[in-house]
């Protein structure tokens, strides 16, 4: 088994709250420089910068898992990670149709920049990506599984946009086996209040919107290989 350093919750300049410097080359270059083995770019409700990030990472020996941070109809944030770029982009097309349409105002919310592999600007996304979709939290597991992906409820210890803050509980028929926390010091409290989490792998990521907020190579996961398939399997195997 390999011990791989990871940061699986990174926003690019496609997210309106992401800094303009969060370009594919900058993200992957910094990740390689600080010794990360595996990253995931998870923009709000979109995978449209994943192709450029994966291409930029190819010569750096960095594993990039294509993904997004989905906002459910309950405004719960969920990381959705996929085995292949093709599956991620198919999921992206589905989510785009399920996103509540509201034009983005760049002066208020920020730009939503779609990049090419050389960091060139090839477009912008017109509707606000931080809106909710009409996809319920109850359906996310089955949807991501259909596209050979996994779901990870994001920052469940956060006091907004999280499973626990917005629902107040973990639905008893949940199927996920991996969750993300913002602060690892909260894990004992979470386990005592929510026994469901005892059967989950608990990870922590940066949720970086700025380059300086990306995690150093301090969090690790054990995986059979560096492939996206094996990393995803390790995340959901407890």
HELIX and SHEET records of a PDB file:
HELIX    1   1 UNK A   24  UNK A   33  1                                  10    
HELIX    2   2 UNK A   50  UNK A   57  1                                   8    
HELIX    3   3 UNK A   58  UNK A   60  5                                   3    
HELIX    4   4 UNK A   85  UNK A   98  1                                  14    
HELIX    5   5 UNK A  106  UNK A  109  1                                   4    
HELIX    6   6 UNK A  137  UNK A  146  1                                  10    
HELIX    7   7 UNK A  163  UNK A  167  1                                   5    
HELIX    8   8 UNK A  184  UNK A  186  5                                   3    
HELIX    9   9 UNK A  187  UNK A  193  1                                   7    
HELIX   10  10 UNK A  195  UNK A  199  5                                   5    
HELIX   11  11 UNK A  211  UNK A  213  5                                   3    
HELIX   12  12 UNK A  228  UNK A  236  1                                   9    
SHEET    1   A 6 UNK A 149  UNK A 153  0                                        
SHEET    2   A 6 UNK A  77  UNK A  82 -1                                        
SHEET    3   A 6 UNK A  63  UNK A  71 -1                                        
SHEET    4   A 6 UNK A  38  UNK A  44  1                                        
SHEET    5   A 6 UNK A   2  UNK A  10  1                                        
SHEET    6   A 6 UNK A 220  UNK A 223 -1                                        
SHEET    1   B 2 UNK A 113  UNK A 115  0                                        
SHEET    2   B 2 UNK A 121  UNK A 124 -1                                        
SHEET    1   C 2 UNK A 178  UNK A 181  0                                        
SHEET    2   C 2 UNK A 201  UNK A 204  1                                        
END                                                                             
